[in-house]
């Protein structure tokens, strides 16, 4: 028998709680004459990146952060970009730094991310922060995987002992997602676009996290009855509409709980970025 009314796992309430708490903390700091500084570097004028950066800046300012966006030319050299980061690393008024991805092809993305001071790496992509996360003692957790765990906990989805399948192996979502689920005592299988017979893995999963960037890749007939589905994907189709990596219509007939796209994981990502920036400020103020 199929399930036609799965629980919709909205990230909006989770994000609202994070943002309300962070706003109070930031305003308490302001009352003591302390400002929390966030700087975003954007290289080029990619429309999607520009929209996302504008949302980050707007949210940060509404919370009371001192937020700055440095928009740099597409043809900036790698060395010039790294010099900018060195200046931000030594600026005591900047507590959080992030570089909007993707970067132009002539720039070594990993070298740039490695340049960010780990104590200001609020995206959680620096190898030191990745290593700490892998050891179960995180400094900054990447914002999207952190949001997924927040949603699962908010809706009291059981994790311990469950089999979780993560589709995607990026350093931004897939790998840290698998580590966080393992730390919640899940048994984790990591799949990706080249996994042979993906369906056979998914049919054994209690929890599926799709983060592979392929529109509607996961079909309902690939899923076990009652599965919990977290769709991280945000894909724009030719007609301008947005969909996830999971075919929502077919999957929602099988799943016991599922995130919508948009409105699922997305709202928690920026909220966690704000929380990570507050944490960076707190640690810097403690010396």
C-alpha positions as CSV (number, residue, x, y, z in Angstrom):
1,X,0.0,0.0,0.0
2,X,1.3,3.4,-0.9
3,X,1.5,6.4,1.4
4,X,-0.2,9.4,-0.2
5,X,0.3,11.9,2.7
6,X,3.9,11.9,3.8
7,X,5.1,14.3,6.5
8,X,6.5,17.3,4.7
9,X,9.8,18.2,6.3
10,X,10.0,22.0,5.9
11,X,13.2,23.8,6.9
12,X,11.5,27.0,7.5
13,X,10.7,26.5,11.2
14,X,14.2,25.1,11.8
15,X,15.7,28.2,10.1
16,X,13.4,30.6,12.0
17,X,14.5,29.2,15.3
18,X,18.2,29.5,14.4
19,X,17.8,33.0,13.1
20,X,15.8,34.3,16.1
21,X,18.4,32.9,18.5
22,X,21.3,34.4,16.4
23,X,19.6,37.8,16.1
24,X,19.3,38.0,19.9
25,X,22.9,37.1,20.4
26,X,24.1,39.6,17.8
27,X,22.0,42.4,19.3
28,X,23.3,41.6,22.8
29,X,26.8,42.0,21.4
30,X,25.8,45.3,19.8
31,X,24.5,46.5,23.1
32,X,28.0,45.9,24.5
33,X,29.6,47.9,21.6
34,X,30.7,44.8,19.7
35,X,30.1,44.2,16.0
36,X,30.1,40.9,14.2
37,X,31.7,41.1,10.7
38,X,31.0,38.8,7.7
39,X,32.6,39.2,4.3
40,X,31.5,37.4,1.2
41,X,33.8,37.3,-1.9
42,X,32.1,36.9,-5.3
43,X,34.1,36.5,-8.4
44,X,32.2,37.4,-11.6
45,X,28.6,38.1,-12.3
46,X,26.9,34.6,-12.4
47,X,23.2,35.3,-11.9
48,X,22.6,32.4,-9.5
49,X,25.6,33.4,-7.4
50,X,24.5,37.0,-7.4
51,X,21.0,36.1,-6.1
52,X,22.4,33.9,-3.4
53,X,25.0,36.4,-2.3
54,X,22.3,39.1,-2.1
55,X,20.2,36.9,0.1
56,X,23.1,36.2,2.4
57,X,23.9,39.9,2.7
58,X,20.3,40.9,3.3
59,X,19.8,38.2,6.0
60,X,23.1,39.2,7.7
61,X,22.2,42.8,7.8
62,X,18.7,42.1,9.2
63,X,20.3,40.1,12.0
64,X,22.6,43.0,12.9
65,X,25.8,41.8,11.3
66,X,28.2,44.1,9.6
67,X,28.1,42.4,6.2
68,X,30.3,43.2,3.3
69,X,30.3,41.7,-0.2
70,X,33.5,42.1,-2.3
71,X,32.5,41.7,-6.0
72,X,35.6,40.9,-8.0
73,X,36.2,40.8,-11.7
74,X,35.8,37.5,-13.5
75,X,39.4,37.9,-14.9
76,X,41.0,38.5,-11.5
77,X,44.2,36.5,-11.1
78,X,44.4,33.7,-8.6
79,X,47.2,35.5,-6.8
80,X,45.2,38.7,-6.5
81,X,42.2,36.8,-5.0
82,X,44.5,35.1,-2.5
83,X,46.0,38.5,-1.5
84,X,42.4,39.7,-0.8
85,X,41.9,36.7,1.5
86,X,45.2,37.3,3.3
87,X,44.0,40.9,4.1
88,X,40.7,39.6,5.4
89,X,42.4,36.9,7.5
90,X,44.3,39.6,9.4
91,X,41.4,42.0,9.7
92,X,40.2,41.9,13.3
93,X,36.8,43.3,12.4
94,X,36.0,40.4,10.0
95,X,35.0,37.2,11.9
96,X,33.6,35.2,9.0
97,X,34.8,34.8,5.5
98,X,33.3,32.9,2.6
99,X,34.1,32.6,-1.1
100,X,31.0,32.1,-3.3
101,X,31.4,29.1,-5.5
102,X,31.9,28.2,-8.3
103,X,35.0,30.2,-9.2
104,X,36.2,30.8,-12.8
105,X,38.0,27.9,-14.4
106,X,41.4,29.7,-14.3
107,X,41.4,29.8,-10.5
108,X,42.3,26.7,-8.3
109,X,39.2,26.5,-6.1
110,X,40.9,24.3,-3.5
111,X,43.9,26.6,-3.2
112,X,41.6,29.5,-2.6
113,X,39.6,27.7,0.1
114,X,42.7,26.5,1.7
115,X,43.8,30.1,2.1
116,X,40.9,31.1,4.4
117,X,41.9,31.2,8.1
118,X,40.2,28.1,9.5
119,X,38.9,30.2,12.5
120,X,37.0,32.4,9.9
121,X,36.0,29.6,7.6
122,X,32.2,29.8,8.3
123,X,31.4,27.5,5.3
124,X,33.4,24.7,6.9
125,X,35.4,23.8,3.8
126,X,39.0,24.3,4.9
127,X,40.8,20.9,5.2
128,X,41.5,21.6,8.9
129,X,37.7,22.0,9.6
130,X,37.0,19.0,7.3
131,X,39.5,16.9,9.3
132,X,38.1,17.9,12.6
133,X,34.6,17.0,11.5
134,X,35.8,13.6,10.3
135,X,37.2,13.0,13.8
136,X,33.8,13.8,15.4
137,X,35.0,17.1,17.0
138,X,33.8,19.7,14.5
139,X,34.8,23.4,14.5
140,X,32.5,24.6,11.7
141,X,30.1,22.2,10.1
142,X,29.2,22.9,6.4
143,X,25.9,24.7,6.4
144,X,23.8,22.4,4.2
145,X,24.6,19.1,5.9
146,X,24.2,20.8,9.3
147,X,20.7,21.9,8.1
148,X,19.8,18.3,7.2
149,X,20.6,17.1,10.7
150,X,18.7,20.0,12.1
151,X,15.6,19.1,10.1
152,X,15.8,15.4,11.1
153,X,16.2,16.3,14.7
154,X,13.4,18.9,14.6
155,X,10.9,16.3,13.3
156,X,12.3,13.7,15.7
157,X,13.2,11.3,12.9
158,X,15.0,8.3,14.5
159,X,18.6,8.0,13.3
160,X,20.4,5.6,15.5
161,X,20.6,2.2,13.9
162,X,19.1,3.3,10.6
163,X,20.5,2.7,7.2
164,X,21.2,6.0,5.4
165,X,22.1,6.3,1.8
166,X,23.8,9.5,0.7
167,X,23.8,10.2,-3.0
168,X,26.7,12.5,-3.7
169,X,30.3,12.7,-2.6
170,X,31.2,16.4,-2.7
171,X,33.2,18.0,0.0
172,X,30.4,20.6,0.4
173,X,27.5,18.2,1.0
174,X,28.0,14.5,0.4
175,X,31.1,13.6,2.4
176,X,30.3,15.8,5.5
177,X,26.7,14.6,5.3
178,X,27.8,11.0,5.5
179,X,30.1,11.8,8.5
180,X,27.3,13.6,10.4
181,X,24.9,10.7,9.9
182,X,27.5,8.2,11.0
183,X,28.1,10.3,14.1
184,X,24.3,10.0,14.8
185,X,24.8,6.2,14.7
186,X,23.5,5.5,11.3
187,X,25.0,2.9,9.0
188,X,25.9,4.9,6.0
189,X,26.3,4.0,2.3
190,X,27.7,6.7,0.0
191,X,26.6,6.5,-3.6
192,X,27.1,8.8,-6.6
193,X,26.4,9.4,-10.3
194,X,28.7,6.4,-11.2
195,X,27.4,3.9,-8.7
196,X,26.4,0.7,-10.3
197,X,22.7,-0.3,-9.8
198,X,21.8,2.6,-7.5
199,X,18.3,1.3,-7.2
200,X,19.5,-1.8,-5.3
201,X,21.2,0.4,-2.6
202,X,18.2,2.7,-2.3
203,X,15.7,-0.1,-1.8
204,X,17.5,-1.0,1.5
205,X,17.6,2.6,2.8
206,X,15.6,3.9,5.8
207,X,16.9,7.4,5.0
208,X,17.9,8.8,1.6
209,X,19.8,12.1,1.2
210,X,20.0,13.1,-2.4
211,X,22.8,15.6,-3.2
212,X,24.0,14.8,-6.7
213,X,22.7,17.7,-8.8
214,X,20.7,15.6,-11.4
215,X,17.1,16.7,-11.8
216,X,14.5,14.1,-10.7
217,X,17.1,11.3,-10.7
218,X,15.6,9.3,-7.8
219,X,12.3,7.7,-8.6
220,X,9.7,6.5,-6.2
221,X,10.0,2.9,-7.4
222,X,13.6,2.9,-6.3
223,X,12.6,3.5,-2.7
224,X,11.6,1.3,0.2
225,X,8.1,1.9,1.7
226,X,8.2,4.3,4.6
227,X,11.6,5.8,3.7
228,X,12.6,9.3,4.9
229,X,13.7,11.4,1.9
230,X,15.9,14.5,2.1
231,X,16.3,16.2,-1.2
232,X,19.2,18.7,-1.2
233,X,19.2,19.2,-5.0
234,X,18.1,22.5,-6.5
235,X,17.9,22.3,-10.3
236,X,16.4,24.8,-12.7
237,X,14.7,23.2,-15.7
238,X,14.4,24.6,-19.2
239,X,11.0,26.0,-18.5
240,X,12.3,28.0,-15.6
241,X,10.8,25.8,-12.9
242,X,12.9,24.4,-10.0
243,X,13.0,20.8,-9.0
244,X,15.2,18.6,-6.7
245,X,17.2,15.5,-7.3
246,X,14.2,13.4,-6.3
247,X,11.0,13.0,-8.4
248,X,8.7,14.4,-5.7
249,X,5.4,13.1,-7.2
250,X,6.5,9.4,-7.3
251,X,8.6,9.5,-4.1
252,X,5.9,11.1,-2.0
253,X,3.7,8.1,-2.6
254,X,6.3,5.9,-1.0
255,X,8.0,8.0,1.7
256,X,6.8,8.5,5.2
257,X,8.5,11.9,5.3
258,X,10.0,14.0,2.5
259,X,11.5,17.5,2.0
260,X,9.9,19.8,-0.6
261,X,12.0,21.7,-3.2
262,X,12.1,24.6,-2.6
263,X,11.4,25.1,1.1
264,X,13.0,22.0,2.5
265,X,16.7,22.1,3.2
266,X,17.3,25.5,1.5
267,X,16.1,27.8,4.3
268,X,18.4,26.2,6.8
269,X,21.6,26.7,4.8
270,X,21.8,30.5,5.2
271,X,20.5,30.3,8.8
272,X,23.4,28.0,9.6
273,X,25.9,30.3,7.9
274,X,24.7,33.1,10.2
275,X,25.0,30.8,13.2
276,X,28.5,29.8,12.2
277,X,29.5,33.4,11.8
278,X,28.2,34.2,15.3
279,X,30.3,31.2,16.6
280,X,33.4,32.6,14.9
281,X,32.8,35.9,16.6
282,X,32.4,34.3,20.0
283,X,35.6,32.3,19.7
284,X,37.6,35.4,18.5
285,X,36.3,37.5,21.4
286,X,37.5,34.8,23.9
287,X,41.0,35.2,22.5
